Amino acid sequence: MSASPQGRELPFPLSQSLCARCGWGKRVESERGSVFLMCRRASRDSGFERYPLQPVISCTGHEEPGEQAGLGDAGG
């Protein structure tokens, strides 16, 4: 398994997703234990899905952690 944007392990196929290694990605866990990857970029750009179908293998908005301009602590 791969670490999520918050450092915890992700189940397959999320662990294989480009979102798992993207600075815009955010791990979201439901009360029932389901895990999702949310794209925080979607809140700023309507061209991105908030919860894209996984695993994502190609994305024009992918950025390594720390590259997202103006995201700051408020983003996630």
C-alpha positions in Angstrom: 0.0 0.0 0.0 1.0 3.6 -0.5 0.8 6.5 1.9 -1.9 9.0 1.4 -1.5 12.8 1.3 -1.9 12.7 5.1 0.7 9.9 5.5 -1.7 7.0 6.3 -1.8 3.8 4.2 -4.4 3.7 1.4 -6.1 0.6 0.2 -5.8 -0.6 -3.4 -6.6 0.9 -5.9 -6.3 4.3 -4.2 -2.7 3.5 -3.4 -2.0 3.3 -7.2 -3.7 6.6 -8.0 -1.9 9.8 -9.0 -4.1 11.5 -6.4 -2.3 9.7 -3.6 0.9 11.5 -4.6 -0.6 14.9 -5.4 -0.4 18.0 -3.2 -4.0 18.8 -4.0 -5.2 15.4 -2.8 -6.9 14.9 0.5 -7.8 11.6 2.2 -11.4 11.5 3.4 -12.7 8.7 5.6 -16.4 8.2 6.2 -17.8 7.2 9.6 -18.3 3.7 8.2 -14.6 3.4 7.3 -14.7 3.9 3.6 -11.7 5.9 2.2 -11.9 8.4 -0.6 -9.5 10.8 -2.3 -10.8 14.3 -2.7 -9.3 16.8 -5.1 -9.0 20.2 -3.3 -8.2 21.8 -6.7 -11.9 21.2 -7.7 -13.0 23.9 -5.2 -11.0 26.5 -7.2 -11.3 25.1 -10.7 -14.6 23.6 -12.1 -12.6 21.6 -14.6 -11.7 19.1 -11.9 -13.9 16.5 -10.2 -14.2 16.8 -6.4 -14.1 13.0 -6.0 -12.6 11.6 -9.3 -13.1 8.0 -10.2 -10.1 6.0 -8.9 -7.4 5.2 -9.8 -6.4 8.4 -11.6 -3.5 7.6 -14.0 -3.3 11.0 -15.7 -4.2 14.5 -14.6 -3.3 18.0 -16.0 -3.6 19.5 -12.5 -1.2 17.1 -10.7 1.4 18.8 -8.6 3.9 17.4 -6.1 3.2 18.3 -2.5 4.3 21.8 -1.7 3.9 23.1 -5.3 0.3 24.3 -5.0 0.3 28.1 -5.1 -1.8 29.7 -2.4 -3.2 26.5 -0.9 -1.9 27.2 2.6 -3.3 25.6 5.7 -6.9 26.5 4.8 -7.0 24.0 2.0 -7.0 20.9 4.0 
